[in-house]
């Protein structure tokens, strides 16, 4: 049974000079979650938010936090992520030597556990853990920067992941991040995606609330 489509606007594309105003617009929209990318300049070639800024974001946001750690050794920060009131903590398959242990640590901390795959990492790598995760985030661009062009092969990966989830009996959601707009979003939903992360499409739109409504209505 298909899950209701969720929209998770990516704070990485917000106007940081007007962060409070942008978050308030998200609060008053049909968005389901707020997507937050944490980058360390090591796992990806960029640095984003630190925890002092995120504490402020968490206090302002009325939406559940969907936190994506693009960092090495993400398990070191489970406590800090939990203290933000995070609902979903995403860690990269490529960054975790002992992925099953990290997933269990996230769950033991009271959060839902997501695993993220880079564009070059095949879906088959999740075969042995798909039943243990609450969500899989497929990167449809190479992680590290906002505003990149959607990688079309992601559609094939979404279909492969949907097949793996259905075959295994897993309840994991499929989230996609990178180059998501009304056109690519529609293709992703058709392929089987449950959650769309949208950055520029939302925060650069003339009317953010209206754009989120339109994304939410994709079939």
Backbone as CSV, one residue per row, in Angstrom:
resi,resn,N_x,N_y,N_z,CA_x,CA_y,CA_z,C_x,C_y,C_z
1,UNK,0.841,-1.195,0.000,0.000,0.000,0.000,0.881,1.253,0.000
2,UNK,0.590,2.170,-0.910,1.394,3.385,-1.065,1.153,4.341,0.092
3,UNK,2.240,4.885,0.623,2.151,5.867,1.693,1.756,7.232,1.135
4,UNK,1.149,8.055,1.968,0.832,9.419,1.556,2.133,10.195,1.359
5,UNK,2.230,10.933,0.255,3.442,11.665,-0.069,3.758,12.713,0.998
6,UNK,5.029,12.727,1.415,5.498,13.714,2.392,6.480,14.666,1.718
7,UNK,6.438,15.936,2.125,7.357,16.945,1.621,8.231,17.442,2.769
8,UNK,9.543,17.446,2.535,10.506,17.843,3.557,11.415,18.937,2.990
9,UNK,11.017,20.214,3.102,11.831,21.302,2.553,13.233,21.329,3.159
10,UNK,14.236,21.568,2.312,15.625,21.546,2.755,16.087,22.928,3.185
11,UNK,16.426,23.059,4.457,16.818,24.342,5.028,18.110,24.888,4.412
12,UNK,18.875,24.028,3.755,20.126,24.447,3.132,19.898,25.543,2.091
13,UNK,18.686,25.597,1.504,18.373,26.585,0.474,17.685,27.826,1.027
14,UNK,17.506,27.895,2.334,16.818,29.046,2.933,17.688,30.300,2.863
15,UNK,17.056,31.441,3.094,17.755,32.724,3.179,18.224,32.900,4.620
16,UNK,19.518,32.770,4.865,20.018,32.776,6.236,19.956,34.158,6.885
17,UNK,19.750,35.184,6.072,19.542,36.519,6.639,18.117,36.677,7.161
18,UNK,17.244,35.771,6.717,15.834,35.793,7.146,15.375,34.399,7.557
19,UNK,16.232,33.714,8.314,15.972,32.317,8.657,14.666,32.154,9.429
20,UNK,14.419,33.018,10.387,13.198,32.921,11.179,11.958,33.058,10.302
21,UNK,11.995,33.996,9.379,10.853,34.227,8.481,10.610,33.016,7.588
22,UNK,11.688,32.435,7.050,11.541,31.260,6.186,10.979,30.065,6.956
23,UNK,11.463,29.861,8.181,10.963,28.737,8.982,9.489,28.938,9.331
24,UNK,9.101,30.168,9.612,7.690,30.447,9.907,6.795,30.152,8.702
25,UNK,7.306,30.407,7.495,6.536,30.068,6.288,6.361,28.557,6.171
26,UNK,7.420,27.822,6.483,7.326,26.355,6.471,6.316,25.886,7.517
27,UNK,6.347,26.514,8.693,5.407,26.149,9.763,3.956,26.298,9.321
28,UNK,3.694,27.290,8.486,2.322,27.575,8.049,1.991,26.944,6.699
29,UNK,2.809,25.991,6.278,2.600,25.318,4.990,2.140,23.880,5.211
30,UNK,1.946,23.161,4.092,1.564,21.749,4.141,2.772,20.827,4.263
31,UNK,3.966,21.404,4.462,5.164,20.574,4.620,4.987,19.617,5.791
32,UNK,5.547,18.423,5.639,5.426,17.408,6.691,6.596,17.455,7.658
33,UNK,7.799,17.649,7.121,9.015,17.663,7.920,9.864,18.859,7.516
34,UNK,10.936,19.115,8.278,11.957,20.082,7.899,13.276,19.331,7.771
35,UNK,13.861,19.382,6.564,15.088,18.633,6.273,16.306,19.496,6.584
36,UNK,17.217,18.953,7.378,18.404,19.686,7.799,19.651,18.889,7.427
37,UNK,20.521,19.496,6.621,21.773,18.864,6.205,22.919,19.342,7.079
38,UNK,23.594,18.402,7.730,24.783,18.722,8.531,26.009,18.212,7.779
39,UNK,26.923,19.117,7.421,28.113,18.772,6.639,29.370,19.126,7.422
40,UNK,30.414,18.306,7.241,31.621,18.499,8.052,32.842,18.949,7.264
41,UNK,32.732,19.104,5.940,33.888,19.481,5.146,34.885,18.350,4.950
42,UNK,34.551,17.151,5.430,35.412,15.975,5.283,34.711,14.930,4.418
43,UNK,33.550,14.483,4.865,32.781,13.518,4.066,32.281,14.161,2.784
44,UNK,31.917,15.442,2.852,31.531,16.225,1.673,32.361,17.515,1.660
45,UNK,32.571,18.119,0.477,33.442,19.296,0.385,32.734,20.602,0.737
46,UNK,32.067,20.620,1.856,31.356,21.824,2.279,31.068,21.720,3.772
47,UNK,30.763,22.836,4.401,30.377,22.876,5.811,29.045,23.610,5.897
48,UNK,28.124,23.099,6.696,26.811,23.759,6.790,26.554,24.245,8.207
49,UNK,25.652,23.573,8.919,25.188,24.049,10.220,25.960,23.419,11.375
50,UNK,26.172,24.201,12.420,26.659,23.663,13.680,25.491,23.542,14.644
51,UNK,25.704,22.868,15.760,24.606,22.626,16.703,24.065,23.890,17.386
52,UNK,24.866,24.943,17.616,24.272,26.175,18.170,23.204,26.775,17.249
53,UNK,23.468,26.766,15.938,22.469,27.263,14.973,21.270,26.327,14.937
54,UNK,21.520,25.030,14.957,20.433,24.051,14.874,19.530,24.092,16.098
55,UNK,20.093,24.424,17.242,19.266,24.561,18.445,18.237,25.677,18.244
56,UNK,18.668,26.754,17.622,17.778,27.886,17.308,16.714,27.451,16.291
57,UNK,17.130,26.720,15.261,16.199,26.216,14.238,15.160,25.300,14.868
58,UNK,15.618,24.403,15.742,14.713,23.452,16.382,13.665,24.159,17.233
59,UNK,14.069,25.244,17.886,13.119,25.997,18.713,12.057,26.687,17.858
60,UNK,12.424,27.098,16.640,11.502,27.802,15.760,10.581,26.868,14.987
61,UNK,11.086,25.686,14.642,10.338,24.789,13.766,9.196,24.080,14.491
62,UNK,8.039,24.094,13.849,6.884,23.336,14.341,6.746,22.012,13.592
63,UNK,7.634,21.779,12.645,7.623,20.539,11.869,8.645,19.564,12.450
64,UNK,8.374,18.253,12.359,9.358,17.269,12.803,10.671,17.437,12.034
65,UNK,11.786,17.254,12.720,13.090,17.448,12.092,13.590,16.159,11.442
66,UNK,13.976,16.298,10.188,14.508,15.229,9.350,15.977,15.566,9.130
67,UNK,16.859,15.029,9.984,18.262,15.463,10.025,19.149,14.493,9.245
68,UNK,19.873,15.037,8.287,20.726,14.264,7.378,22.186,14.598,7.668
69,UNK,22.927,13.628,8.223,24.319,13.848,8.585,25.242,13.412,7.450
70,UNK,25.825,14.389,6.756,26.821,14.112,5.718,28.198,14.278,6.363
71,UNK,28.486,13.407,7.317,29.717,13.537,8.097,30.330,12.165,8.361
72,UNK,31.634,12.166,8.657,32.277,10.921,9.076,31.921,10.666,10.542
73,UNK,31.889,9.420,10.916,31.578,8.993,12.282,30.331,9.691,12.860
74,UNK,29.203,9.581,12.184,27.989,10.252,12.659,27.511,9.765,14.019
75,UNK,27.923,8.553,14.392,27.493,8.005,15.683,27.972,8.847,16.863
76,UNK,29.020,9.651,16.659,29.538,10.499,17.736,28.557,11.607,18.124
77,UNK,27.588,11.875,17.241,26.704,13.016,17.470,25.242,12.621,17.693
78,UNK,25.020,11.344,17.990,23.642,10.883,18.212,22.988,11.654,19.359
79,UNK,23.697,11.857,20.434,23.113,12.567,21.581,22.740,13.998,21.220
80,UNK,23.646,14.700,20.519,23.370,16.086,20.141,22.184,16.182,19.184
81,UNK,22.096,15.238,18.255,20.973,15.235,17.302,19.667,14.959,18.037
82,UNK,19.704,14.033,18.968,18.517,13.712,19.758,18.049,14.921,20.566
83,UNK,19.005,15.661,21.141,18.668,16.809,21.988,17.973,17.933,21.218
84,UNK,18.080,17.904,19.898,17.358,18.889,19.077,15.865,18.569,19.001
85,UNK,15.505,17.349,19.437,14.123,16.899,19.287,13.893,16.239,17.943
86,UNK,14.958,15.714,17.351,14.913,15.130,16.007,13.998,13.914,15.934
87,UNK,13.229,13.856,14.843,12.366,12.709,14.585,13.100,11.622,13.802
88,UNK,13.802,12.014,12.735,14.502,11.066,11.859,15.961,11.477,11.720
89,UNK,16.866,10.547,12.027,18.297,10.794,11.862,18.815,9.927,10.729
90,UNK,19.314,10.584,9.678,19.844,9.899,8.500,21.365,9.858,8.543
91,UNK,21.943,8.687,8.355,23.397,8.553,8.262,23.743,7.895,6.931
92,UNK,24.921,8.194,6.431,25.337,7.634,5.145,25.880,6.221,5.287
93,UNK,25.433,5.339,4.395,25.995,3.999,4.288,27.511,4.082,4.152
94,UNK,27.974,5.035,3.339,29.402,5.151,3.022,30.232,5.655,4.200
95,UNK,29.579,6.221,5.216,30.303,6.814,6.345,30.313,5.927,7.581
96,UNK,29.618,4.798,7.523,29.475,3.948,8.715,30.116,2.582,8.500
97,UNK,31.206,2.336,9.207,31.861,1.027,9.117,30.965,-0.058,9.705
98,UNK,30.271,0.254,10.793,29.382,-0.701,11.456,27.958,-0.141,11.404
99,UNK,27.354,-0.224,10.229,26.071,0.433,9.988,24.957,-0.103,10.878
100,UNK,24.869,-1.416,11.046,23.807,-2.000,11.856,23.873,-1.474,13.290
101,UNK,25.077,-1.376,13.829,25.245,-0.864,15.194,24.770,0.586,15.294
102,UNK,25.120,1.412,14.304,24.721,2.821,14.327,23.199,2.953,14.243
103,UNK,22.581,2.159,13.378,21.116,2.181,13.260,20.468,1.847,14.600
104,UNK,20.989,0.836,15.282,20.437,0.460,16.582,20.661,1.553,17.634
105,UNK,21.806,2.209,17.579,22.086,3.297,18.525,21.114,4.460,18.316
106,UNK,20.803,4.754,17.065,19.840,5.823,16.760,18.472,5.470,17.326
107,UNK,18.060,4.231,17.117,16.750,3.781,17.626,16.730,3.746,19.150
108,UNK,17.822,3.308,19.740,17.902,3.258,21.202,17.809,4.661,21.808
109,UNK,18.209,5.666,21.032,18.136,7.049,21.496,16.725,7.628,21.358
110,UNK,15.824,6.841,20.749,14.435,7.278,20.625,14.092,7.974,19.326
111,UNK,14.979,7.865,18.328,14.707,8.455,17.018,14.433,7.368,15.987
112,UNK,13.864,7.755,14.861,13.745,6.848,13.734,15.058,6.897,12.966
113,UNK,15.423,5.766,12.354,16.732,5.640,11.715,16.604,5.589,10.198
114,UNK,17.332,6.498,9.541,17.392,6.501,8.087,18.806,6.230,7.618
115,UNK,18.934,5.574,6.460,20.239,5.327,5.842,20.239,5.965,4.460
116,UNK,21.302,6.710,4.181,21.424,7.451,2.923,22.429,6.787,1.996
117,UNK,22.086,6.764,0.695,22.992,6.244,-0.327,23.402,7.360,-1.278
118,UNK,24.701,7.459,-1.545,25.197,8.355,-2.575,24.774,7.847,-3.960
119,UNK,24.837,8.702,-4.987,24.399,8.281,-6.327,25.116,7.049,-6.862
120,UNK,26.388,6.846,-6.489,27.145,5.712,-7.037,27.010,4.434,-6.211
121,UNK,26.303,4.493,-5.091,26.147,3.308,-4.233,24.886,2.550,-4.623
122,UNK,25.013,1.272,-4.999,23.829,0.509,-5.436,22.874,0.172,-4.294
123,UNK,21.610,0.086,-4.626,20.561,-0.254,-3.663,20.811,-1.615,-3.016
124,UNK,21.432,-2.531,-3.747,21.672,-3.892,-3.244,22.500,-3.913,-1.964
125,UNK,23.238,-2.849,-1.693,24.048,-2.782,-0.478,23.197,-2.767,0.792
126,UNK,21.907,-2.493,0.639,21.018,-2.415,1.808,20.266,-3.713,2.089
127,UNK,20.518,-4.741,1.294,19.751,-5.987,1.418,19.726,-6.523,2.846
128,UNK,20.859,-6.489,3.528,20.956,-7.095,4.853,20.471,-6.194,5.988
129,UNK,20.095,-4.962,5.669,19.677,-4.052,6.753,18.327,-3.397,6.480
130,UNK,17.731,-3.671,5.336,16.511,-2.962,4.941,15.373,-3.163,5.944
131,UNK,15.334,-4.296,6.605,14.260,-4.561,7.566,14.465,-3.816,8.886
132,UNK,15.651,-3.264,9.092,15.963,-2.587,10.356,15.823,-1.070,10.285
133,UNK,15.687,-0.522,9.068,15.668,0.938,8.934,14.237,1.453,8.728
134,UNK,14.030,2.698,9.128,12.721,3.329,8.971,12.604,4.085,7.657
135,UNK,13.753,4.418,7.069,13.736,5.152,5.814,15.060,4.986,5.091
136,UNK,15.015,5.050,3.767,16.223,5.113,2.951,16.162,6.415,2.161
137,UNK,17.229,7.197,2.269,17.337,8.448,1.522,18.268,8.222,0.338
138,UNK,17.732,8.356,-0.862,18.541,8.260,-2.071,18.958,9.656,-2.508
139,UNK,20.265,9.876,-2.617,20.757,11.151,-3.119,20.642,11.162,-4.642
140,UNK,19.938,12.154,-5.162,19.777,12.276,-6.620,20.706,13.349,-7.182
141,UNK,21.633,13.809,-6.338,22.790,14.620,-6.739,23.945,14.159,-5.853
142,UNK,25.168,14.548,-6.192,26.284,14.240,-5.306,26.232,15.184,-4.107
143,UNK,26.274,14.668,-2.892,26.026,15.487,-1.706,27.098,16.550,-1.473
144,UNK,26.662,17.660,-0.873,27.609,18.703,-0.498,27.172,20.095,-0.868
145,UNK,26.357,20.207,-1.912,25.932,21.531,-2.362,24.472,21.500,-2.813
146,UNK,23.758,22.595,-2.570,22.395,22.717,-3.067,22.387,23.185,-4.512
147,UNK,21.233,23.089,-5.167,21.060,23.639,-6.502,21.641,22.816,-7.635
148,UNK,21.973,21.537,-7.396,22.535,20.698,-8.455,21.436,20.078,-9.321
149,UNK,21.865,19.598,-10.497,20.932,18.997,-11.444,20.630,17.547,-11.071
150,UNK,19.372,17.194,-11.157,18.873,15.848,-10.854,19.552,14.796,-11.726
151,UNK,19.983,13.689,-11.101,20.581,12.561,-11.829,19.470,11.586,-12.227
152,UNK,19.170,11.453,-13.535,18.024,10.644,-13.988,18.039,9.189,-13.530
153,UNK,19.243,8.603,-13.376,19.336,7.191,-12.965,18.688,6.949,-11.606
154,UNK,18.466,8.014,-10.849,17.816,7.877,-9.535,16.450,7.206,-9.671
155,UNK,15.761,7.452,-10.771,14.432,6.854,-10.970,14.526,5.332,-10.979
156,UNK,15.560,4.802,-11.616,15.779,3.352,-11.629,16.066,2.845,-10.221
157,UNK,16.859,3.612,-9.459,17.183,3.205,-8.093,15.948,3.220,-7.197
158,UNK,15.059,4.182,-7.400,13.821,4.220,-6.608,13.006,2.956,-6.880
159,UNK,12.890,2.574,-8.147,12.128,1.357,-8.493,12.774,0.113,-7.889
160,UNK,14.112,0.051,-7.948,14.827,-1.093,-7.362,14.625,-1.145,-5.848
161,UNK,14.666,0.014,-5.217,14.486,0.075,-3.768,13.060,-0.292,-3.385
162,UNK,12.093,0.167,-4.149,10.697,-0.186,-3.884,10.516,-1.700,-3.954
163,UNK,11.151,-2.314,-4.939,11.065,-3.773,-5.093,11.698,-4.480,-3.900
164,UNK,12.858,-3.997,-3.453,13.546,-4.589,-2.298,12.699,-4.465,-1.038
165,UNK,12.110,-3.293,-0.819,11.276,-3.068,0.366,10.061,-3.989,0.349
166,UNK,9.399,-4.061,-0.792,8.202,-4.907,-0.902,8.543,-6.383,-0.726
167,UNK,9.674,-6.796,-1.290,10.074,-8.208,-1.220,10.459,-8.614,0.199
168,UNK,11.057,-7.695,0.925,11.543,-8.009,2.273,10.485,-7.843,3.353
169,UNK,9.398,-7.141,3.015,8.375,-6.853,4.019,8.744,-5.677,4.904
170,UNK,9.788,-4.941,4.541,10.212,-3.762,5.298,9.146,-2.671,5.224
171,UNK,9.100,-1.847,6.260,8.176,-0.703,6.292,8.905,0.605,5.974
172,UNK,10.136,0.515,5.482,10.950,1.703,5.237,10.338,2.620,4.188
173,UNK,10.410,3.918,4.457,10.001,4.921,3.483,11.153,5.189,2.520
174,UNK,10.820,5.667,1.328,11.829,6.066,0.349,11.819,7.582,0.231
175,UNK,12.941,8.197,0.586,13.094,9.642,0.488,14.115,9.948,-0.609
176,UNK,13.911,11.043,-1.345,14.851,11.430,-2.398,15.224,12.899,-2.215
177,UNK,16.521,13.189,-2.365,17.043,14.535,-2.132,17.991,14.928,-3.263
178,UNK,17.681,16.064,-3.922,18.589,16.605,-4.922,17.902,16.888,-6.247
179,UNK,17.814,18.149,-6.607,17.225,18.511,-7.889,15.745,18.234,-7.991
180,UNK,15.052,18.188,-6.851,13.621,17.878,-6.851,12.813,19.139,-7.150
181,UNK,11.961,19.057,-8.162,11.023,20.128,-8.500,9.715,19.479,-8.935
182,UNK,8.803,20.242,-9.493,7.512,19.670,-9.874,7.656,18.575,-10.929
183,UNK,8.585,18.757,-11.865,8.766,17.767,-12.940,9.425,16.497,-12.423
184,UNK,10.592,16.638,-11.785,11.288,15.450,-11.287,10.520,14.821,-10.131
185,UNK,9.855,15.649,-9.340,9.061,15.129,-8.231,7.962,14.206,-8.707
186,UNK,7.289,14.588,-9.782,6.229,13.751,-10.340,6.783,12.406,-10.809
187,UNK,7.952,12.430,-11.435,8.588,11.193,-11.899,8.977,10.299,-10.724
188,UNK,9.467,10.923,-9.660,9.889,10.162,-8.476,8.704,9.511,-7.769
189,UNK,7.610,10.250,-7.668,6.410,9.695,-7.034,5.895,8.508,-7.833
190,UNK,5.913,8.654,-9.149,5.468,7.558,-10.015,6.359,6.330,-9.850
191,UNK,7.662,6.560,-9.623,8.610,5.458,-9.460,8.483,4.779,-8.099
192,UNK,7.872,5.486,-7.109,7.656,4.862,-5.813,8.180,5.613,-4.607
193,UNK,8.595,6.868,-4.789,9.103,7.650,-3.668,7.987,8.043,-2.701
194,UNK,8.311,8.091,-1.409,7.350,8.460,-0.359,7.582,9.863,0.188
195,UNK,8.835,10.325,0.140,9.213,11.617,0.733,10.085,12.371,-0.263
196,UNK,9.733,13.621,-0.554,10.539,14.456,-1.437,11.197,15.568,-0.632
197,UNK,12.516,15.669,-0.744,13.252,16.783,-0.157,13.407,17.841,-1.245
198,UNK,12.897,19.032,-1.002,12.968,20.095,-2.005,13.635,21.323,-1.405
199,UNK,14.680,21.800,-2.079,15.417,22.959,-1.599,15.097,24.209,-2.387
200,UNK,15.802,24.406,-3.494,15.586,25.598,-4.313,14.163,25.706,-4.828
201,UNK,13.561,24.565,-5.160,12.191,24.587,-5.687,11.236,25.262,-4.713
202,UNK,11.494,25.104,-3.423,10.641,25.713,-2.392,11.123,27.111,-2.028
203,UNK,12.387,27.216,-1.615,12.866,28.469,-1.027,13.121,29.573,-2.053
204,UNK,13.265,29.207,-3.328,13.429,30.224,-4.373,12.109,30.518,-5.092
205,UNK,11.045,29.845,-4.702,9.739,30.057,-5.337,9.158,31.409,-4.906
206,UNK,8.395,32.078,-5.796,7.745,33.337,-5.428,6.827,33.186,-4.222
207,UNK,6.193,31.999,-4.112,5.293,31.703,-3.004,5.642,30.319,-2.470
208,UNK,6.400,30.271,-1.379,6.865,29.000,-0.829,5.716,28.094,-0.425
209,UNK,4.720,28.655,0.227,3.595,27.866,0.721,2.834,27.226,-0.440
210,UNK,2.657,27.993,-1.514,1.960,27.474,-2.694,2.767,26.381,-3.374
211,UNK,4.076,26.563,-3.461,4.922,25.541,-4.084,4.871,24.236,-3.288
212,UNK,4.899,24.328,-1.973,4.809,23.121,-1.143,3.466,22.439,-1.364
213,UNK,2.408,23.214,-1.477,1.086,22.645,-1.744,1.071,21.904,-3.064
214,UNK,1.703,22.467,-4.094,1.736,21.840,-5.403,2.572,20.560,-5.386
215,UNK,3.674,20.578,-4.668,4.491,19.368,-4.540,3.719,18.275,-3.802
216,UNK,3.024,18.676,-2.767,2.263,17.726,-1.947,1.188,17.017,-2.756
217,UNK,0.681,17.686,-3.796,-0.412,17.138,-4.593,0.069,16.294,-5.770
218,UNK,1.400,16.107,-5.918,1.916,15.309,-7.021,1.416,13.869,-6.920
219,UNK,1.116,13.324,-8.066,0.633,11.927,-8.132,1.635,11.072,-8.896
